[in-house]
Amino acid sequence: MEIAIIASDTKKELIAEFCIAYQGILCKHELCATDATGKYISEATGLKIECLMTGMQGGIEQIASRIAFNEIDLLLFFRNTIAAPEYKEAEHNILRLCDIYNVPFATNIATAEALILALDQGTLDWRNLVNPKAKR
């Protein structure tokens, strides 16, 4: 499955700790992330992550585009709840796209854990039917 990861600056340590805890599950999937988040996680875990542009330079929009083309199966978006105004529209848009294309997403660690465990148990395998990049 294709997992996209975004984390605000204030959440990078939390997402790295989450990825360390679930490294055994995450290593079985394709990962992409905005640039700084991807590098932060990769350095902490050794996981192979495709790093896109930084969030401010279009990384969030790159992930949004992949969601619109059904190329992302799960989004982990650990965001600052007091977002800067320049991020609010991009955040709203990416979450709206997840709703439109039925992409499960987590914006906090509790939901992220539930989704990762569901992924490991095969509960999200239905996403393989809609993702054109899915390995069958």
C-alpha positions as CSV (number, residue, x, y, z in Angstrom):
1,M,0.0,0.0,0.0
2,E,1.0,3.6,-0.6
3,I,1.3,5.6,2.6
4,A,1.7,9.4,2.6
5,I,3.1,11.2,5.6
6,I,3.0,14.9,6.5
7,A,4.0,16.4,9.8
8,S,4.0,20.0,11.0
9,D,7.3,21.2,12.5
10,T,5.9,20.8,16.0
11,K,4.9,17.2,15.2
12,K,8.0,15.8,13.5
13,E,9.3,14.2,16.7
14,L,6.0,12.6,17.4
15,I,5.7,11.2,13.9
16,A,9.2,9.8,14.1
17,E,8.5,8.1,17.4
18,F,5.3,6.7,15.9
19,C,7.2,5.4,12.9
20,I,9.9,3.8,15.2
21,A,7.1,2.0,17.1
22,Y,5.5,0.7,13.9
23,Q,8.6,0.3,11.7
24,G,7.9,-3.4,11.3
25,I,4.5,-2.7,9.6
26,L,5.6,0.4,7.7
27,C,8.6,-1.3,6.1
28,K,6.2,-3.6,4.2
29,H,4.6,-0.6,2.3
30,E,5.6,2.2,0.0
31,L,6.1,5.5,1.9
32,C,6.2,9.1,0.7
33,A,6.4,12.2,2.7
34,T,7.1,15.9,2.4
35,D,10.8,16.6,2.3
36,A,11.7,17.5,5.9
37,T,9.3,15.0,7.4
38,G,10.6,12.2,5.2
39,K,14.2,13.0,6.0
40,Y,13.4,13.2,9.7
41,I,11.7,9.8,9.7
42,S,14.3,8.2,7.5
43,E,17.1,9.3,9.8
44,A,15.3,8.0,12.9
45,T,14.1,4.7,11.5
46,G,16.1,3.8,8.4
47,L,12.8,3.4,6.5
48,K,12.9,4.0,2.7
49,I,10.8,7.1,2.0
50,E,10.3,8.9,-1.2
51,C,10.8,12.6,-0.2
52,L,8.7,15.1,-2.1
53,M,8.9,18.9,-2.0
54,T,8.7,20.6,1.4
55,G,5.2,21.4,2.5
56,M,5.5,25.1,1.8
57,Q,7.0,24.5,-1.7
58,G,4.2,22.2,-2.9
59,G,4.7,18.9,-1.1
60,I,1.2,18.9,0.4
61,E,-0.1,19.7,-3.1
62,Q,1.9,16.8,-4.6
63,I,0.4,14.4,-2.1
64,A,-3.1,15.9,-2.8
65,S,-2.6,15.2,-6.5
66,R,-1.7,11.6,-5.8
67,I,-4.8,11.3,-3.6
68,A,-6.9,12.7,-6.5
69,F,-5.4,10.0,-8.8
70,N,-6.1,7.3,-6.2
71,E,-2.4,6.6,-5.8
72,I,-2.4,7.0,-2.0
73,D,-4.0,4.4,0.2
74,L,-3.5,6.0,3.6
75,L,-2.5,9.5,4.9
76,L,-0.9,10.2,8.2
77,F,-1.1,14.0,8.7
78,F,0.1,15.1,12.1
79,R,-0.7,18.7,12.0
80,N,-0.4,21.7,14.2
81,T,-3.9,22.5,15.5
82,I,-3.0,26.1,15.4
83,A,-2.0,26.2,11.8
84,A,-0.6,29.2,10.1
85,P,-3.1,30.8,7.7
86,E,-1.1,29.9,4.6
87,Y,-1.5,26.2,5.5
88,K,-5.2,26.2,6.3
89,E,-6.4,26.0,2.7
90,A,-3.9,23.3,1.7
91,E,-4.8,21.3,4.8
92,H,-8.6,21.6,4.2
93,N,-8.1,20.6,0.6
94,I,-6.1,17.5,1.2
95,L,-8.5,16.2,3.9
96,R,-11.4,17.0,1.6
97,L,-9.8,14.9,-1.2
98,C,-9.4,12.0,1.3
99,D,-13.1,12.2,1.9
100,I,-13.9,12.3,-1.8
101,Y,-11.7,9.4,-2.7
102,N,-12.2,7.3,0.4
103,V,-8.7,7.5,1.6
104,P,-8.4,6.8,5.3
105,F,-6.5,9.5,7.1
106,A,-5.2,10.2,10.6
107,T,-4.5,13.6,12.1
108,N,-3.5,12.3,15.5
109,I,-1.6,9.5,17.0
110,A,-4.6,7.6,18.3
111,T,-6.3,7.3,14.9
112,A,-2.9,6.7,13.2
113,E,-2.4,3.7,15.5
114,A,-5.9,2.3,14.7
115,L,-5.2,2.7,10.9
116,I,-1.8,1.1,11.0
117,L,-3.1,-1.9,13.0
118,A,-6.0,-2.2,10.6
119,L,-3.5,-2.1,7.7
120,D,-1.4,-4.9,9.3
121,Q,-4.5,-7.0,9.8
122,G,-5.6,-6.6,6.2
123,T,-8.7,-4.6,6.9
124,L,-7.6,-1.9,4.4
125,D,-6.9,-4.4,1.6
126,W,-10.0,-3.0,-0.2
127,R,-7.8,-0.1,-1.2
128,N,-5.9,-2.4,-3.6
129,L,-9.0,-2.5,-5.8
130,V,-9.1,1.3,-6.4
131,N,-5.4,2.1,-6.5
132,P,-4.0,1.8,-10.0
133,K,-0.5,1.5,-8.7
134,A,-1.4,-1.4,-6.3
135,K,0.8,-4.4,-6.5
136,R,-1.4,-7.4,-7.1
